[in-house]
Amino acid sequence: MKVSSKIFKGIEYVQLNQLPVDQRDTILETINQKVLIKILIDGKIVSDCIQYRDYEIWFDNIYRPQAAQPSELVLPKKSLPVDI
């Protein structure tokens, strides 16, 4: 399930340590570390953040396709030619 964003001074973001464990582990393995951002909130630097737009792109293109794999392959039935 996609998490909701937080907004601080116009920056829409998610904090990685607040993601579900499977998402957090997968995102850390699959994203470029350059997309991680630091945000100064009430004098404290929060360093494990990612902009929400980057999270959405990752979720829709990397995470969800892995999570949605069917347990078995179902092929469409072909109609056989029938002699009349």
Backbone as CSV, one residue per row, in Angstrom:
resi,resn,N_x,N_y,N_z,CA_x,CA_y,CA_z,C_x,C_y,C_z
1,MET,0.837,-1.169,0.000,0.000,0.000,0.000,0.887,1.239,0.000
2,LYS,0.553,2.187,-0.831,1.301,3.432,-0.930,1.015,4.271,0.318
3,VAL,2.069,4.831,0.903,1.900,5.644,2.102,1.571,7.086,1.725
4,SER,1.042,7.804,2.683,0.734,9.223,2.476,1.993,10.049,2.661
5,SER,1.996,11.203,2.032,3.156,12.086,2.138,3.028,12.990,3.356
6,LYS,4.157,13.572,3.715,4.202,14.646,4.700,4.630,15.889,3.933
7,ILE,4.271,17.047,4.458,4.672,18.294,3.817,5.304,19.186,4.875
8,PHE,6.497,19.674,4.561,7.185,20.615,5.446,7.732,21.733,4.582
9,LYS,7.268,22.955,4.835,7.686,24.139,4.084,7.626,23.911,2.579
10,GLY,6.548,23.295,2.128,6.327,23.079,0.706,7.009,21.860,0.121
11,ILE,7.769,21.123,0.943,8.441,19.918,0.457,7.555,18.718,0.781
12,GLU,7.093,18.041,-0.258,6.272,16.842,-0.069,7.225,15.645,-0.061
13,TYR,7.224,14.888,1.037,8.223,13.841,1.214,7.668,12.666,2.022
14,VAL,8.441,11.589,2.028,8.200,10.476,2.949,9.528,10.198,3.648
15,GLN,9.421,9.774,4.897,10.598,9.403,5.660,10.725,7.887,5.581
16,LEU,11.876,7.406,5.147,12.043,5.979,4.889,11.813,5.119,6.122
17,ASN,12.191,5.599,7.295,12.000,4.766,8.488,10.534,4.658,8.903
18,GLN,9.646,5.372,8.232,8.224,5.266,8.513,7.473,4.459,7.454
19,LEU,8.219,3.907,6.492,7.610,3.026,5.491,7.430,1.639,6.080
20,PRO,6.503,0.846,5.538,6.441,-0.556,5.940,7.804,-1.218,5.688
21,VAL,8.172,-2.171,6.514,9.504,-2.773,6.466,9.869,-3.285,5.072
22,ASP,8.943,-3.981,4.398,9.265,-4.522,3.074,9.533,-3.405,2.065
23,GLN,8.779,-2.309,2.146,9.026,-1.177,1.242,10.368,-0.525,1.566
24,ARG,10.626,-0.307,2.843,11.883,0.344,3.245,13.086,-0.461,2.772
25,ASP,13.052,-1.771,2.988,14.176,-2.608,2.579,14.358,-2.597,1.065
26,THR,13.262,-2.704,0.338,13.329,-2.741,-1.122,13.763,-1.402,-1.703
27,ILE,13.243,-0.315,-1.169,13.607,0.991,-1.715,15.093,1.281,-1.488
28,LEU,15.625,0.876,-0.355,17.045,1.105,-0.085,17.943,0.281,-1.005
29,GLU,17.433,-0.860,-1.459,18.199,-1.710,-2.370,18.103,-1.252,-3.823
30,THR,17.048,-0.526,-4.175,16.777,-0.268,-5.583,16.912,1.179,-6.036
31,ILE,16.946,2.142,-5.130,17.024,3.538,-5.581,18.468,4.026,-5.622
32,ASN,18.666,5.063,-6.383,19.938,5.761,-6.402,20.000,6.592,-5.120
33,GLN,21.044,6.438,-4.356,21.175,7.142,-3.072,21.165,8.667,-3.237
34,LYS,21.364,9.149,-4.456,21.366,10.594,-4.705,19.981,11.218,-4.555
35,VAL,18.919,10.400,-4.565,17.575,10.964,-4.428,17.183,11.160,-2.968
36,LEU,17.991,10.640,-2.038,17.715,10.865,-0.621,17.969,12.333,-0.296
37,ILE,17.087,12.904,0.525,17.226,14.307,0.894,17.270,14.443,2.411
38,LYS,17.832,15.576,2.853,17.864,15.925,4.267,16.968,17.132,4.454
39,ILE,16.189,17.124,5.530,15.288,18.235,5.818,15.553,18.695,7.247
40,LEU,15.712,19.988,7.437,15.912,20.558,8.768,14.538,20.877,9.346
41,ILE,14.133,20.102,10.355,12.818,20.270,10.978,13.027,20.581,12.459
42,ASP,12.604,21.765,12.870,12.739,22.199,14.263,14.160,22.028,14.792
43,GLY,15.146,22.405,13.985,16.536,22.357,14.397,17.174,20.981,14.335
44,LYS,16.432,19.980,13.860,16.953,18.618,13.762,17.012,18.212,12.291
45,ILE,18.146,17.637,11.872,18.277,17.181,10.485,17.683,15.781,10.366
46,VAL,16.705,15.655,9.494,16.091,14.355,9.193,16.669,13.927,7.847
47,SER,17.488,12.871,7.857,18.263,12.555,6.655,17.733,11.389,5.829
48,ASP,16.789,10.642,6.317,16.307,9.473,5.562,14.990,9.774,4.853
49,CYS,14.985,10.823,4.054,13.765,11.251,3.359,13.948,11.134,1.850
50,ILE,12.819,11.059,1.174,12.794,11.046,-0.286,11.589,11.884,-0.707
51,GLN,11.746,12.649,-1.766,10.612,13.441,-2.230,9.481,12.495,-2.630
52,TYR,8.259,12.918,-2.359,7.111,12.038,-2.592,6.975,11.665,-4.051
53,ARG,7.288,12.573,-4.956,7.174,12.240,-6.388,8.130,11.104,-6.751
54,ASP,9.328,11.094,-6.150,10.276,10.008,-6.401,9.771,8.699,-5.791
55,TYR,9.157,8.799,-4.608,8.569,7.616,-3.974,7.458,7.037,-4.849
56,GLU,6.580,7.894,-5.378,5.483,7.424,-6.231,6.012,6.734,-7.489
57,ILE,7.015,7.318,-8.112,7.605,6.705,-9.307,8.180,5.344,-8.961
58,TRP,8.917,5.271,-7.857,9.490,3.998,-7.416,8.382,2.982,-7.128
59,PHE,7.365,3.399,-6.393,6.283,2.498,-6.007,5.567,1.946,-7.235
60,ASP,5.231,2.821,-8.183,4.465,2.411,-9.363,5.279,1.589,-10.362
61,ASN,6.590,1.813,-10.418,7.400,1.159,-11.447,8.306,0.040,-10.941
62,ILE,8.678,0.065,-9.687,9.595,-0.939,-9.154,8.903,-1.834,-8.126
63,TYR,8.323,-1.235,-7.115,7.767,-2.014,-5.999,6.490,-2.767,-6.368
64,ARG,5.521,-2.065,-6.911,4.230,-2.696,-7.194,4.342,-3.838,-8.196
65,PRO,5.123,-3.702,-9.277,5.239,-4.846,-10.193,5.807,-6.090,-9.514
66,GLN,6.735,-5.930,-8.566,7.277,-7.085,-7.848,6.224,-7.684,-6.930
67,ALA,5.471,-6.840,-6.255,4.478,-7.313,-5.299,3.276,-7.943,-5.991
68,ALA,3.026,-7.589,-7.243,1.823,-8.040,-7.931,2.047,-9.256,-8.820
69,GLN,3.181,-9.927,-8.688,3.428,-11.086,-9.532,2.430,-12.193,-9.193
70,PRO,1.803,-12.759,-10.217,0.848,-13.840,-9.957,1.583,-15.095,-9.500
71,SER,0.876,-15.913,-8.729,1.507,-17.122,-8.209,1.691,-18.175,-9.297
72,GLU,0.883,-18.119,-10.319,1.066,-19.031,-11.444,0.663,-18.329,-12.735
73,LEU,1.262,-18.741,-13.800,0.997,-18.140,-15.092,-0.285,-18.717,-15.661
74,VAL,-1.190,-17.849,-16.067,-2.447,-18.287,-16.668,-2.444,-17.828,-18.115
75,LEU,-2.473,-18.778,-19.016,-2.493,-18.470,-20.438,-3.920,-18.474,-20.952
76,PRO,-4.236,-17.597,-21.900,-5.592,-17.601,-22.451,-5.822,-18.877,-23.256
77,LYS,-7.060,-19.350,-23.201,-7.408,-20.543,-23.977,-7.552,-20.168,-25.435
78,LYS,-7.016,-21.009,-26.299,-7.160,-20.784,-27.737,-8.353,-21.589,-28.208
79,SER,-9.081,-21.009,-29.121,-10.195,-21.770,-29.705,-9.631,-22.629,-30.832
80,LEU,-10.012,-23.856,-30.841,-9.549,-24.791,-31.858,-10.446,-24.730,-33.085
81,PRO,-9.889,-24.882,-34.254,-10.744,-24.885,-35.451,-11.679,-26.104,-35.415
82,VAL,-12.879,-25.877,-35.834,-13.885,-26.951,-35.815,-14.326,-27.218,-37.243
83,ASP,-14.319,-28.488,-37.645,-14.826,-28.857,-38.974,-16.331,-29.017,-38.889
84,ILE,-17.009,-28.419,-39.844,-18.464,-28.544,-39.863,-18.882,-29.459,-40.965
